[in-house]
């Protein structure tokens, strides 16, 4: 091939390529296939908030600032006797502008240091003002500016109804100021704790989880009706069965906690056991129920009233008993069949009050009055 033939081929190829490119550029583009991916117009609901939603929002916006995070530091020991700090988290309720905060006793139990976190994330050291382990209530105090505190109004719990809507605000699993809602599932429950029996407990299906303890159970009127305290669960998480100490209990003991650091309770001073029908038949007693007194504390209300304990030790099956004592059947007009019954009656009484008592002694019914005296730290028993 000559040099001249080579350049002819190059020139011809260039002309053909230019023609092909020009043809392709003038070819019309295909219509885009966007239609098959385009989302059709969807119907939307344009309506205002429901009344129920509005209430939820209003209660939360007004009261969430009055719910605090309570952090407690406790010291534990390892197998090698090393001291290890443990942190626990609960909730609390601001109740006044002086910095008083209500929470559960079990939230701060055995704590070495307490810290309260307010709505604005500011943190303050807290001091314990008073505790009532029996009702699982504690009162703390922080020193902070008044304008940082947003107290929540304490309501009443005596007129609550099953089915009534309630709201809970707290810090479940450390998630601060979480709102959950539900209804009152039941009223008048009794909650057994390590420190006694809490009466008139509110049951709710509002979600309550670890960290909610000490937070408020609220009415739609934006008032505290209970202190969230415990849940019934096989896993430790909410199963729709939560319990709250009624606010009437808090209102009754709060003055004592603020002034004395403890609840001033009447000291009745007896020990014994429930008198069942079977036990009554075995002891050949004239009555079939009541509280059989085995011991009386010297100087107590029962002692000063003349209540007698047992005088003879026997075995009832494999159970040792002290028999021969009085059988209490009524106190302050309420039937008594156990130590829990006695304690629940006395929970609403204060030292200095007088109450009626009915008991049996050797088959004879005796009606008398008991002058209740205050608790005594030194105790000795007599039979």
C-alpha positions in Angstrom: 0.0 0.0 0.0 1.3 3.4 -0.9 1.4 6.3 1.4 -1.2 8.0 -0.8 -3.6 5.0 -0.5 -3.2 5.0 3.4 -4.3 8.7 3.7 -7.3 8.0 1.4 -8.5 5.2 3.7 -8.1 7.5 6.8 -10.0 10.3 5.2 -12.8 8.1 4.0 -13.2 6.5 7.6 -13.3 10.0 9.1 -16.1 11.1 6.8 -18.1 8.0 7.5 -17.7 8.3 11.3 -18.7 12.0 11.2 -21.8 11.0 9.2 -22.8 8.3 11.7 -22.4 10.7 14.7 -24.4 13.4 13.0 -27.2 10.9 12.3 -27.3 9.7 15.9 -27.4 13.2 17.3 -30.4 14.0 15.1 -32.3 10.8 16.1 -35.2 11.6 18.5 -34.7 10.5 22.2 -37.0 7.9 23.7 -39.8 9.0 26.0 -38.7 8.6 29.7 -40.3 5.7 31.4 -40.9 7.6 34.7 -44.7 6.9 34.6 -44.3 3.3 35.9 -42.4 4.5 39.0 -44.4 7.6 39.7 -46.3 7.4 43.1 -50.0 8.0 42.6 -51.6 10.8 44.6 -52.4 9.5 48.1 -55.3 10.5 50.3 -54.3 12.4 53.5 -56.4 13.2 56.5 -56.4 16.8 57.3 -58.1 17.3 60.7 -57.2 18.9 64.0 -55.9 16.9 67.0 -58.5 14.8 68.9 -59.6 15.9 72.4 -57.7 13.0 73.9 -54.5 13.9 72.0 -54.9 17.5 73.1 -55.2 16.5 76.8 -52.1 14.4 76.5 -50.1 17.2 75.0 -51.3 19.8 77.5 -50.6 17.6 80.5 -47.1 16.8 79.3 -46.2 20.4 78.3 -47.4 21.7 81.7 -46.1 19.0 84.0 -43.0 17.4 82.4 -40.8 20.1 83.8 -41.8 19.1 87.3 -40.6 15.5 86.9 -36.9 15.0 87.7 -34.3 12.3 87.3 -33.0 10.9 90.6 -29.6 9.2 90.4 -28.3 7.2 93.4 -24.8 5.9 94.0 -24.5 2.9 96.2 -21.4 0.9 97.2 -21.2 -2.8 96.6 -18.5 -5.4 97.3 -17.0 -7.9 94.8 -16.0 -11.5 95.7 -12.6 -10.0 96.5 -14.0 -7.4 98.8 -13.3 -4.6 96.4 -15.7 -1.6 96.7 -17.6 -1.0 93.5 -19.9 2.0 93.0 -23.3 1.2 91.4 -25.6 3.7 89.9 -29.4 3.5 90.0 -31.9 5.7 88.3 -35.4 6.7 89.2 -37.9 9.5 88.9 -39.1 12.2 91.3 -41.7 14.9 91.6 -41.1 18.6 92.5 -43.7 19.5 95.1 -42.7 23.1 96.1 -40.4 26.0 95.3 -38.2 25.2 98.3 -36.7 22.3 96.4 -38.5 19.4 98.0 -38.8 16.3 95.8 -40.9 13.2 96.4 -39.6 9.8 95.2 -39.7 6.1 96.2 -37.7 5.0 99.2 -36.4 2.0 97.2 -34.9 4.5 94.7 -32.6 6.0 97.3 -32.2 3.1 99.7 -28.6 2.5 100.9 -27.4 5.4 98.7 -24.1 7.1 99.5 -24.7 10.0 97.1 -27.9 11.4 95.4 -28.1 13.7 92.4 -31.2 15.3 90.9 -31.3 16.3 87.2 -33.9 19.0 86.4 -35.7 19.5 83.1 -33.0 21.9 81.8 -30.3 19.2 82.4 -28.9 21.1 85.4 -27.7 18.7 88.2 -27.8 19.3 91.9 -26.8 17.3 95.0 -29.8 16.1 97.0 -30.1 15.5 100.7 -32.6 13.2 102.3 -35.3 15.0 104.4 -37.4 12.1 105.5 -38.2 8.5 104.6 -41.1 6.1 105.2 -40.0 2.6 104.2 -43.4 1.2 105.0 -45.1 3.2 102.3 -42.0 3.3 100.0 -41.9 7.1 100.1 -38.9 9.4 100.5 -38.6 13.2 100.4 -35.4 14.9 99.1 -34.2 18.5 99.0 -32.0 20.3 96.5 -30.6 23.9 96.7 -31.3 25.6 93.4 -32.9 28.8 92.0 -36.6 29.0 92.4 -37.2 29.7 88.8 -35.8 26.3 87.9 -38.5 24.5 89.9 -41.9 23.7 88.5 -44.0 22.1 91.3 -46.8 19.7 90.4 -50.1 20.0 92.2 -51.0 17.1 94.5 -54.6 15.9 94.0 -56.8 13.4 95.7 -57.2 9.6 95.3 -60.2 8.8 97.4 -62.8 9.4 94.5 -60.9 7.7 91.7 -62.9 5.3 89.4 -61.8 2.2 87.6 -61.6 3.0 83.9 -60.5 6.6 84.5 -57.7 7.8 82.2 -54.3 8.3 83.7 -50.9 9.5 82.5 -47.4 8.6 83.8 -44.3 10.7 83.3 -40.9 9.3 84.3 -37.5 8.1 83.2 -37.9 4.5 82.1 -34.5 2.9 81.4 -33.0 6.4 81.8 -35.0 7.9 79.0 -35.9 11.2 80.6 -39.5 12.6 80.8 -41.2 9.8 78.9 -45.0 10.0 78.7 -47.2 6.9 78.8 -51.0 6.7 79.1 -53.6 4.2 80.3 -56.5 3.7 82.6 -57.0 2.8 86.3 -57.3 -1.0 86.1 -58.2 -1.5 89.8 -58.4 0.2 93.1 -57.8 -0.8 96.7 -55.0 -3.2 96.1 -52.7 -4.2 98.9 -49.0 -4.3 98.0 -46.6 -6.3 100.2 -43.1 -5.0 100.4 -40.0 -5.8 102.4 -41.0 -3.1 104.9 -44.7 -3.7 105.3 -48.1 -3.5 103.6 -49.1 -0.6 101.4 -52.9 -0.1 101.4 -55.3 1.3 98.8 -52.8 0.9 96.0 -53.8 2.0 92.5 -53.4 -0.5 89.6 -52.9 0.8 86.1 -52.1 -0.5 82.6 -50.1 2.7 81.7 -46.6 1.4 80.8 -44.3 1.6 83.9 -40.8 0.3 83.6 -37.5 0.4 85.7 -36.7 4.1 86.1 -40.4 5.1 86.4 -40.3 4.5 90.1 -41.0 7.7 92.1 -42.6 9.4 89.1 -46.2 10.7 89.1 -49.3 9.0 88.1 -51.5 11.9 86.8 -55.1 12.7 86.2 -56.3 14.5 83.1 -56.7 17.5 85.5 -52.9 17.7 85.7 -52.8 16.6 89.3 -50.8 13.9 91.0 -53.0 11.0 92.0 -50.3 8.4 92.8 -46.6 7.7 93.0 -45.5 5.0 90.6 -43.9 2.3 92.7 -43.9 -1.3 91.3 -44.9 -3.5 88.4 -46.0 -7.1 88.1 -43.8 -8.8 85.5 -42.0 -12.1 84.8 -39.3 -10.3 82.7 -38.8 -7.1 84.6 -40.4 -5.0 81.8 -43.9 -3.6 81.7 -46.6 -6.2 81.4 -49.5 -3.8 81.7 -49.8 -4.2 85.5 -48.3 -1.3 87.4 -48.9 -0.1 90.9 -48.9 3.4 92.5 -49.0 4.6 96.1 -52.2 6.7 96.4 -51.5 10.4 96.7 -53.8 10.5 99.8 -51.2 8.4 101.6 -48.5 10.8 100.6 -50.5 13.8 101.7 -51.1 12.2 105.1 -47.5 11.4 105.9 -45.8 14.4 104.2 -46.1 16.8 107.1 -44.4 14.3 109.4 -41.6 13.6 106.9 -40.9 17.3 106.4 -40.9 18.1 110.1 -39.6 15.0 111.8 -37.9 13.0 109.0 -40.2 10.0 109.7 -43.8 9.2 110.2 -45.1 9.4 113.8 -47.0 6.2 114.2 -49.0 4.8 117.0 -47.3 2.0 118.9 -49.9 -0.7 119.6 -47.3 -3.3 120.7 -48.6 -6.9 120.2 -47.4 -10.1 118.6 -49.4 -13.1 117.6 -51.1 -14.9 114.8 -54.4 -15.3 113.0 -56.9 -17.4 114.7 -58.3 -19.8 112.1 -61.4 -22.0 112.6 -59.2 -25.1 112.8 -56.9 -23.6 115.4 -59.9 -22.3 117.4 -61.3 -25.8 117.5 -58.0 -27.2 118.6 -57.7 -24.7 121.4 -61.5 -25.1 122.3 -62.1 -21.4 122.0 -65.6 -19.9 121.8 -64.9 -17.8 118.7 -63.7 -18.8 115.3 -61.7 -15.8 114.1 -59.6 -12.9 115.2 -56.0 -12.1 116.2 -54.6 -14.3 118.9 -52.2 -12.2 121.1 -49.1 -14.1 122.2 -46.9 -11.3 123.4 -47.5 -7.7 124.5 -44.7 -5.0 124.5 -44.3 -3.4 127.8 -45.4 0.2 127.9 -47.2 0.0 124.6 -50.8 1.1 123.9 -52.0 -2.5 124.2 -50.1 -2.9 127.5 -51.6 0.2 129.0 -55.1 -0.9 127.9 -54.6 -4.2 129.7 -54.4 -6.5 126.7 -52.9 -9.8 127.8 -50.6 -12.1 126.0 -50.3 -15.9 126.2 -49.4 -17.8 129.4 -48.6 -21.3 128.1 -46.3 -22.7 125.4 -47.6 -25.6 123.3 -47.0 -27.2 120.0 -49.7 -27.1 117.3 -48.4 -29.7 114.9 -44.8 -28.6 114.4 -45.7 -24.9 115.2 -44.9 -23.5 118.6 -47.7 -21.4 120.1 -48.2 -19.3 123.2 -51.8 -19.7 124.2 -54.1 -18.2 126.8 -53.9 -14.6 125.5 -56.7 -12.3 124.4 -58.2 -12.6 121.0 -58.7 -9.2 119.2 -61.6 -9.1 116.8 -62.1 -5.4 116.1 -60.1 -2.1 116.3 -61.4 1.3 115.6 -64.6 -0.3 114.2 -62.6 -2.4 111.6 -62.5 -6.2 111.8 -59.1 -7.7 112.7 -58.0 -11.2 111.8 -54.2 -10.7 111.3 -51.2 -8.5 112.1 -51.6 -6.9 108.7 -55.2 -5.9 109.6 -54.0 -4.3 112.8 -51.2 -2.4 111.0 -53.6 -1.1 108.3 -56.1 0.2 110.9 -53.3 1.9 112.8 -51.7 3.4 109.7 -54.4 6.1 109.7 -54.1 6.8 113.4 -51.8 9.1 115.3 -50.3 9.1 118.8 -52.8 10.7 121.2 -55.9 9.3 119.5 -58.4 7.0 121.2 -60.0 4.1 119.4 -62.5 1.4 120.3 -61.3 -2.2 120.7 -63.2 -5.4 121.0 -61.5 -8.6 122.2 -62.3 -11.9 124.0 -60.7 -13.2 127.2 -61.6 -16.7 128.3 -64.7 -16.6 126.2 -65.9 -13.3 127.6 -66.4 -10.4 125.1 -64.8 -7.1 126.3 -65.3 -3.7 124.7 -62.9 -1.0 125.7 -60.9 2.0 124.4 -57.2 2.3 123.6 -55.2 5.4 124.1 -52.6 5.3 121.4 -49.1 6.3 122.3 -46.1 7.0 120.1 -43.4 4.6 119.0 -40.8 3.7 121.5 -37.3 2.6 120.4 -36.6 0.4 123.4 -38.8 -2.7 123.5 -39.3 -5.5 125.9 -41.9 -8.1 125.7 -44.0 -9.9 128.3 -46.4 -12.8 128.0 
